[in-house]
Amino acid sequence: MLGFLNRIALQFIAPKKAIRAKYRAFKELLGHDRSCHKLLAELEELYYQNGRVDLNRIRRLHRELAAGVYTMVGCLDRMAPGSYLTLRAYAKKIDFYGRIALTPLQPVPASPFVVPLEDANPDELRIGGKGLHLSQLQRELGLPVPEGFIVTTSAFRYFLEANNLRARIENLLGLADIREPHSLAAISEKLIEMVEEAEIPERLAREMGESLAALAMRTGAKHFAVRSSAVGEDSLLSFAGQYESVLAVGADQLITAYRRVLAGKYSANALYYRINAGLLDEETPMAVVVQRMIDASLSGVVTTRESAGIPRAGVVIRLVEGLGDQLVGGRCTPETVTVTPSAEGFRVERSSLAGITDDQALRLASWARRIESFYQAAQEIEWSMDRQGVLYLLQARPHRIQEKVAEVEQLDVSGFAVLIDEGEAASLGAACGPVYRIAHEQQLAEVPEGAVLVTAVTPPTYVLALDRVCAVVAEQGSAADHFASVAREAGVPLLVNARGALAVLPAGRMVTVCPDLGRVFDGCLDEVLAYYPRQTVEQRTTPVREALARAAPFIFPLQLVNPAGATFAPEHCRSLHDLIRFVHEKGVQAMFFQTATKFVKRSAATLLDVPIPVQIYLLDVDADFPGASAPEEATPDDDARSAPLRAVLRGMTHPGITWRHHAHFDWKNFSELTMAGGIVAGSDPSFASYAVVARNYLNLNLRFGYHFVLLDALCGAVVEENHILLRFAGGGGEAAGVALRLAFIAAILRRLGFSVQTKGDLLEGQLMRYSQEIMLEKLDQLGRLLAATTLMDMVIRDEDMVDRMVEGFMNEDYDFSGAGDG
C-alpha cells in the first residue's frame, strides 16, 4: 500500500522523476514481454510439434514464463498504480492450474525395501520390469531363474529423499536437450556423480546386507549380479541395454554396485532413450535385482517369431562362449541355432558344430514357446548355461516383429552396383544417404542428419545417434543385440555382420542400405527405397505429451484479442498468453496516455527551439544522456537526441512544407479566454506541445489549434519491441471537412503500412515490429503528414479532392493550404 501511495505522491512532488520511473518500467515491461513470447513460442513448438524433451524442461519453461508474467504485472503496477489491483491474483490462479497439470504424482516411499525374488508380488511399479518378468518366469511358469532378491522402487525413492536429490535432479533434467549430445553428456555426468556420491540410508543398507547374507548362505554364492529393473524396462519400450548392470560383485561391493546401477538411470544413452520415448523420470523409478552369479560356459538370446523366414512355431537361438555381454552389446557375431517344426517334431539347424546340444536347444525352444504363450507376444529371452550344463533364464522382453517382403515378390536388383552383399538383417526397410564412419562413442555427437552410419560394432550407447541417421551398417553384431532391439523400435534399417564395411564404404559416398536383401548398393536407388519401405513406427500419446496437453489451456489460448471489447479485462484472462497480451496492451496505453501536459509542465522541461510555429517542451528521461540543463531554456534541434523525435521534426521541417498559413494558436483556449475577458500571451505553456523522450523513444502530445495528436514511438534495435501508435482528434471547420480530413490521413497511413481505425472525429493508427530504419522513415513521413494537414479541414471539400491530395502527398506535394482555391 505504501508503495502505491509513494508512486502517486511522486507524480505531484517530483513529476520528472515519476515520468522517468514510468519509462524505465515500460522498458522493463517490453523486455519481459519479448522474453515471455520467446518462452511461449518454445512451449508451443514442443506442444504442436510433439517435441521430445524431459517434462522437467517443460516445467522449467513454464516457471520462467510465469515469473516473466509476474514481473510484467509488477511493471504495469508501477506505470499505472492502483489501476489493476486484481491482476496479480488472476495471474497466480492461472499459474497454479498450469503447475498442477505439469506436476506428476510422487508416491511416498514405503516398506518393504527388499523382497525375495521368489516371493515378490507381480507389481511392476514396485519391482520394475525385469524383476516382474523374472518373478513370473519362476513363480508362474516354474522355469529356472538364478536365486536372488529385489531392492524395490520404494528403496530408490527413499534413497533420493534421504539425500534431498529430487529437486537437484529435476533442475538438471530441466536443462537437458537430447538434440545437443555434448550438453546431454555434461548433464548426465553431473547426475551420475550426484547419485554415486550420495549416502545409502542406514536402514536400507542393513536390509540389503541381511538379504545378501541369506542368499549367500542358501546358495553358497560368493559373487553376484546386480542388475537394473526400472519400471518400463523390458516392456514394449525395452530400454534394451540402456541401463547399467554390474557383474561378479563381491559381498563387500554391494552398496557401491547398487549406487552404480541407480546412477545408470541417468547415463546419457538412458536419458536419451527415456526422453525420446516421452516418459517421465518420476514414472521410471529404478528397482535393482540382485542374483547369484552364474559361472557361464555359454550365453545367448532366444528369439521367437523372428522375421527372417522362420515359421511361427520356430525359434532362433544365438550364443557365445562365456557371458553374454559381448553378444547383447553388439561387439561380436554369435553362432546361430534354429529350431523349426518338421514332420518328426522339430528340426535343429546350426551354423557350426560348437555350442549347445540338440537336447539343450530343444529345451530352450520349448521354454521360449511357453513364455511366448504366457505373454501372448513374441519374445527375446536371455539365457546362460553354467559349467555343469544347467540352463538358466536371465530375462525376457517383447520382440518387435517386422514384416519382410515375400520372397516371390523380390525386386530384380541384378543391374545395380553392389558394395556389400552378405550382411544380416537386424532391422528391416531401406534408406539412402552419405556414409559417415565412426570408430568410438565420442564421435556420436558429430554424426550429421540423414547419414548412413558405418561402424565396426553396435554398443547400446550408439542409440544416441539413431534420431539423426537414416540407416546403420555394422561389421559385427546380430539381430539379438540391444542396439538392434532399439533400432527396430525406432524403425531405422540396420544391417549387421557386414564384413569389410569400413573398407568398402568410404566417407561421404552415397549408398542405399537394404537389410531385407542383406545388401548395400552404390548410389541412391529409388526403386529399392520404394520396394522396401522403412518399417512403420506406431505413434503413441506419451506421458510428457499428456501432461503438456493438460497444461495447454492455461498457457497457449489467446482470447483477449480486442482491446476495445468489454471482455478485455483481468477477470477474463484464462491463460498466461492472455495475461501477456493484456499487460502489454495496458502498458503501451499507460505510456501513450501519460498526460505529459499534466506532469511535464511541473517538471524541469526544456523548450525546444525549432523553426516552426509550435512550442514543444522537452523532457529527456534517458539517464544515459540527460536533457537540457535549465528549464525554459531554448534548445536547438541538434540537441534533441531522441532519434524518433529527430525523425518527426525532420519531416515537419521538410523543404516542401510551408508554415506561413499556420501560426500556432489554440482556438479552444482563445474562445474560452476571450469570453471570460482574459488576456493571454502567445508563449503561455497552456498552448504548448510536450514531448517525453529517450534515445529511441518518443511520447509526443502535439496541439494545432483544434487538432490534438498523440504519438508514441519506440524505434530500437529489438524489432519485436518497435511500435508507432498515433491518435488524431478534433478539428476546426465544418463536420464534413473534419471527416474528409480524417479520410485523407487514414488513406496516407494505410499507404505507409499502418493499421487504422476511425470513429467520429477520432483516428487511431499503429505500426508494429519493423526495423529501426523503417520506423524512423515512417516517423519522417508522419512529421510531413502532421505539418501538411494542420488546417486542411478548413479547405477540403469532397472525396475527389481527398483522392487527389493523397496522390499529391505520395508524390511529395505537401502544400494543401490552397487546395480548394481552384
WOLINTA-V541888 format. One record per backbone hydrogen bond with DSSP energy under -0.5 kcal/mol. NH is the residue of the N-H (numbers start at 0). CO is the residue of the C=O. E is the energy in kcal/mol with one decimal. If there is no record, write none. Layout:
NH_CO_E, NH_CO_E
This chain:
4_0_-2.3, 5_1_-2.8, 6_2_-2.1, 7_3_-1.9, 8_4_-2.8, 9_5_-2.3, 10_6_-1.0, 10_7_-0.6, 11_7_-0.6, 11_8_-1.2, 12_8_-2.8, 13_9_-2.1, 17_13_-2.2, 18_14_-2.5, 19_15_-2.2, 20_16_-2.8, 21_17_-2.3, 22_18_-2.4, 23_19_-2.6, 24_20_-2.4, 25_21_-2.2, 26_22_-2.7, 27_23_-2.4, 28_24_-2.6, 29_25_-2.5, 30_26_-2.1, 31_27_-2.3, 32_28_-2.4, 33_29_-2.3, 34_30_-2.1, 35_31_-2.9, 36_32_-2.1, 37_33_-1.8, 38_34_-2.3, 39_35_-2.9, 40_36_-2.5, 41_37_-2.1, 42_38_-2.4, 43_39_-2.6, 44_40_-2.3, 45_41_-2.0, 46_42_-2.2, 47_43_-3.2, 48_44_-2.0, 49_46_-0.6, 50_45_-2.0, 52_50_-1.0, 56_53_-1.3, 57_53_-1.3, 58_54_-2.7, 59_55_-2.2, 60_56_-2.5, 61_57_-2.5, 62_58_-2.5, 63_59_-2.6, 64_60_-2.4, 65_61_-2.8, 66_62_-2.6, 67_63_-2.2, 68_64_-2.1, 69_65_-2.5, 70_66_-2.2, 71_67_-2.3, 72_68_-2.5, 73_69_-2.2, 74_70_-2.3, 75_71_-2.5, 76_72_-2.1, 77_73_-1.7, 78_74_-1.6, 79_75_-2.7, 82_79_-2.1, 86_83_-1.2, 89_85_-1.7, 90_86_-2.2, 91_87_-2.5, 92_88_-1.9, 93_89_-2.4, 94_90_-2.5, 95_91_-2.4, 96_92_-2.0, 97_93_-1.9, 98_94_-2.4, 99_95_-2.4, 100_96_-1.9, 101_97_-1.2, 102_98_-0.5, 102_99_-1.1, 103_101_-0.7, 106_104_-0.6, 114_149_-2.4, 116_147_-2.3, 118_115_-0.9, 119_115_-0.7, 119_116_-0.8, 122_120_-2.9, 123_121_-0.6, 125_122_-1.7, 126_122_-2.4, 127_123_-2.5, 128_229_-2.4, 130_126_-0.6, 131_127_-2.0, 132_128_-2.2, 133_129_-2.5, 134_130_-2.2, 135_131_-2.3, 136_132_-2.8, 137_133_-2.0, 138_134_-3.2, 139_135_-1.6, 140_135_-1.5, 141_137_-0.5, 142_136_-2.6, 148_289_-2.4, 149_114_-3.4, 150_287_-3.3, 151_112_-2.2, 151_149_-0.7, 152_125_-2.5, 155_151_-1.2, 156_152_-2.3, 157_153_-2.6, 158_154_-2.5, 159_155_-2.3, 160_156_-2.7, 161_157_-2.7, 162_158_-1.3, 163_160_-1.2, 164_159_-2.5, 168_164_-2.9, 169_165_-2.6, 170_166_-2.2, 171_167_-1.8, 172_168_-2.8, 173_169_-1.8, 174_171_-1.7, 175_172_-1.2, 179_176_-2.1, 180_178_-0.6, 183_179_-2.7, 184_180_-2.4, 185_181_-2.0, 186_182_-2.3, 187_183_-2.6, 188_184_-2.3, 189_185_-1.7, 190_186_-2.3, 191_187_-2.8, 192_188_-2.2, 193_189_-2.1, 194_190_-2.2, 195_191_-2.8, 196_192_-1.6, 197_194_-1.0, 200_198_-0.5, 204_200_-2.6, 205_201_-2.3, 206_202_-2.2, 207_203_-2.4, 208_204_-2.3, 209_205_-2.4, 210_206_-2.1, 211_207_-2.4, 212_208_-2.2, 213_209_-2.1, 214_210_-2.1, 215_211_-2.6, 216_212_-2.2, 217_213_-2.2, 218_214_-2.1, 219_215_-2.4, 223_248_-1.7, 224_290_-2.7, 225_223_-0.5, 225_245_-3.2, 226_224_-0.6, 226_288_-3.4, 227_243_-0.6, 228_286_-2.0, 230_284_-2.2, 232_229_-1.8, 233_237_-2.5, 234_231_-1.1, 234_236_-0.9, 237_235_-0.9, 241_238_-2.3, 242_238_-0.7, 245_225_-3.2, 248_223_-3.1, 252_249_-1.7, 253_250_-1.0, 256_252_-2.6, 257_253_-2.9, 258_254_-2.4, 259_255_-2.0, 260_256_-2.2, 261_257_-2.4, 262_258_-2.7, 263_259_-1.5, 264_260_-0.5, 264_261_-1.5, 265_262_-2.3, 266_263_-1.5, 270_266_-2.8, 271_267_-2.5, 272_268_-2.5, 273_269_-2.5, 274_270_-2.8, 275_271_-2.7, 276_272_-1.6, 277_274_-1.3, 278_273_-2.1, 283_280_-1.2, 286_228_-1.1, 286_284_-0.6, 287_150_-2.6, 288_226_-2.7, 289_148_-3.1, 289_287_-0.5, 290_224_-2.4, 290_288_-0.5, 291_146_-2.7, 292_222_-2.2, 295_293_-1.6, 296_384_-3.5, 297_384_-1.5, 298_319_-2.4, 299_382_-2.2, 300_317_-1.9, 301_380_-2.9, 302_315_-2.8, 303_378_-2.3, 304_313_-1.3, 308_306_-2.9, 309_305_-0.6, 313_310_-1.8, 314_338_-2.2, 315_302_-2.4, 316_336_-4.0, 317_300_-2.8, 317_315_-0.5, 318_334_-2.0, 319_298_-2.8, 321_296_-2.4, 327_323_-2.5, 328_324_-1.4, 329_326_-1.8, 330_325_-2.3, 331_325_-0.5, 333_331_-0.6, 334_318_-2.3, 336_316_-3.1, 337_348_-3.2, 338_314_-2.5, 339_337_-0.5, 339_346_-2.3, 341_344_-2.4, 344_341_-1.1, 346_339_-3.5, 348_337_-2.6, 348_346_-0.5, 350_335_-2.3, 360_356_-2.4, 361_357_-2.9, 362_358_-2.2, 363_359_-2.4, 364_360_-2.4, 365_361_-2.4, 366_362_-2.5, 367_363_-2.5, 368_364_-2.2, 369_365_-1.9, 370_366_-2.5, 371_367_-2.6, 372_368_-2.3, 373_369_-2.3, 374_370_-2.4, 375_371_-1.4, 376_371_-1.3, 379_396_-2.9, 380_301_-2.9, 381_394_-2.1, 382_299_-2.3, 383_391_-2.2, 384_297_-2.8, 385_389_-2.3, 386_294_-0.8, 388_385_-2.0, 391_383_-2.9, 392_143_-2.8, 393_381_-3.0, 394_381_-1.2, 396_379_-2.0, 398_377_-2.4, 399_397_-0.5, 400_398_-0.6, 408_405_-1.7, 409_406_-1.6, 412_410_-0.8, 415_412_-1.9, 418_519_-3.2, 419_519_-1.7, 422_517_-2.4, 423_495_-3.4, 425_493_-2.6, 426_493_-1.6, 429_531_-1.8, 430_512_-1.8, 432_510_-1.9, 434_508_-1.8, 435_451_-2.8, 437_453_-1.9, 442_439_-1.7, 443_440_-2.0, 445_442_-1.4, 446_443_-1.6, 449_467_-3.0, 450_447_-1.3, 450_467_-0.7, 451_433_-2.9, 452_450_-0.7, 452_470_-2.5, 453_435_-2.5, 454_472_-2.3, 457_329_-2.0, 461_458_-2.0, 462_459_-1.8, 463_460_-1.6, 464_461_-1.9, 465_462_-1.5, 467_464_-1.9, 468_464_-1.2, 469_450_-2.7, 470_450_-1.0, 471_492_-2.1, 472_452_-3.0, 473_494_-2.9, 474_454_-1.8, 475_455_-1.7, 476_331_-0.6, 480_477_-1.4, 481_327_-2.7, 484_480_-1.6, 485_481_-1.9, 486_482_-2.6, 487_483_-2.3, 488_484_-1.8, 489_485_-2.1, 490_486_-1.0, 491_486_-2.2, 492_469_-0.7, 492_490_-0.5, 493_426_-2.3, 494_471_-2.7, 495_423_-2.8, 495_493_-0.5, 496_475_-0.8, 497_473_-2.8, 498_496_-1.3, 500_497_-1.6, 502_499_-0.6, 503_499_-1.8, 504_500_-1.7, 505_503_-0.6, 507_434_-2.8, 508_505_-1.7, 510_432_-2.3, 510_508_-0.5, 511_520_-2.2, 512_430_-3.1, 513_518_-2.8, 514_428_-1.0, 516_513_-1.1, 517_513_-0.7, 517_514_-0.6, 518_513_-1.9, 519_419_-2.4, 520_511_-3.1, 521_416_-2.6, 522_509_-2.6, 524_522_-0.7, 525_523_-0.8, 528_524_-2.1, 529_525_-2.3, 530_526_-1.9, 531_527_-2.4, 534_427_-0.7, 537_535_-0.6, 541_539_-0.5, 543_277_-2.0, 545_541_-2.6, 546_542_-2.3, 547_543_-2.3, 548_544_-2.3, 549_545_-1.9, 550_546_-1.6, 551_547_-1.8, 552_548_-0.6, 553_550_-1.9, 554_551_-2.1, 555_551_-2.2, 556_551_-0.6, 558_556_-0.6, 560_558_-1.5, 562_560_-0.7, 564_561_-2.0, 567_564_-1.4, 568_566_-2.2, 571_568_-1.8, 572_569_-1.8, 575_553_-1.5, 576_554_-1.4, 578_574_-1.9, 579_575_-2.5, 580_576_-2.4, 581_577_-2.8, 582_578_-2.8, 583_579_-2.4, 584_580_-2.3, 585_581_-2.6, 586_582_-2.4, 587_583_-2.5, 588_584_-2.3, 589_585_-2.2, 590_586_-1.6, 591_587_-3.1, 592_588_-2.9, 593_590_-1.3, 597_594_-1.7, 598_594_-1.3, 599_595_-3.2, 600_595_-0.7, 601_598_-0.9, 602_599_-1.4, 604_602_-2.0, 605_617_-2.6, 607_605_-0.6, 607_615_-3.3, 608_634_-3.6, 609_607_-0.9, 611_609_-1.6, 613_611_-2.4, 615_607_-0.6, 615_613_-0.6, 616_614_-0.5, 616_688_-3.1, 617_605_-4.1, 618_690_-2.6, 620_618_-0.6, 620_692_-3.1, 621_692_-0.5, 622_620_-0.7, 624_621_-1.2, 626_619_-0.6, 631_604_-1.7, 632_629_-1.4, 633_631_-0.5, 634_606_-1.4, 638_635_-1.7, 639_636_-2.0, 640_638_-1.8, 642_640_-0.7, 642_694_-2.7, 645_641_-2.8, 646_642_-2.1, 647_643_-2.2, 648_644_-2.9, 649_645_-2.6, 650_646_-1.8, 651_647_-2.5, 652_648_-1.8, 653_650_-1.4, 656_653_-2.4, 661_658_-1.7, 666_664_-1.1, 669_665_-2.6, 670_666_-2.5, 671_667_-2.3, 672_668_-3.3, 673_669_-2.7, 674_670_-2.4, 675_671_-1.4, 676_673_-1.3, 677_672_-3.2, 683_680_-1.9, 686_683_-2.3, 687_684_-1.6, 688_614_-4.0, 689_700_-2.1, 690_616_-3.0, 691_698_-2.7, 692_618_-2.8, 692_690_-0.6, 693_696_-2.1, 696_693_-0.8, 697_712_-2.3, 698_691_-2.3, 699_710_-3.2, 700_689_-3.2, 701_699_-0.7, 701_708_-3.1, 703_706_-2.7, 706_703_-3.1, 707_728_-2.7, 708_701_-3.2, 709_726_-2.6, 710_699_-2.7, 711_724_-2.6, 712_697_-3.0, 713_722_-2.5, 714_695_-2.9, 718_716_-1.0, 720_717_-1.4, 721_717_-0.9, 721_718_-0.8, 722_713_-1.7, 723_766_-2.2, 724_711_-3.1, 725_764_-2.6, 726_709_-2.5, 727_762_-2.8, 728_707_-2.1, 730_705_-0.6, 737_733_-2.0, 738_734_-2.3, 739_735_-2.3, 740_736_-2.3, 741_737_-2.3, 742_738_-2.1, 743_739_-2.3, 744_740_-2.6, 745_741_-2.9, 746_742_-2.2, 747_743_-2.3, 748_744_-2.8, 749_745_-2.3, 750_746_-2.0, 751_747_-1.7, 752_749_-1.3, 753_748_-2.7, 754_765_-2.6, 756_763_-2.8, 758_761_-2.8, 761_758_-2.0, 762_727_-2.6, 763_756_-3.1, 764_725_-2.5, 765_754_-2.1, 766_723_-2.2, 768_721_-2.9, 774_770_-2.7, 775_771_-2.5, 776_772_-1.7, 777_773_-2.2, 778_774_-2.2, 779_775_-2.0, 780_776_-1.8, 781_777_-2.3, 782_778_-2.5, 783_779_-1.8, 784_780_-2.3, 785_781_-3.0, 786_782_-2.1, 787_783_-2.5, 788_784_-1.2, 789_786_-0.8, 791_788_-0.8, 793_790_-1.7, 794_791_-1.8, 795_791_-2.5, 801_797_-1.6, 802_798_-2.3, 803_799_-2.2, 804_800_-2.7, 805_801_-2.4, 806_802_-2.1, 807_803_-2.4, 808_804_-2.8, 809_805_-2.4, 810_806_-1.0, 810_807_-0.6, 811_808_-2.3, 812_807_-2.8, 813_811_-0.7, 815_813_-1.1, 818_815_-1.8, 820_817_-1.8
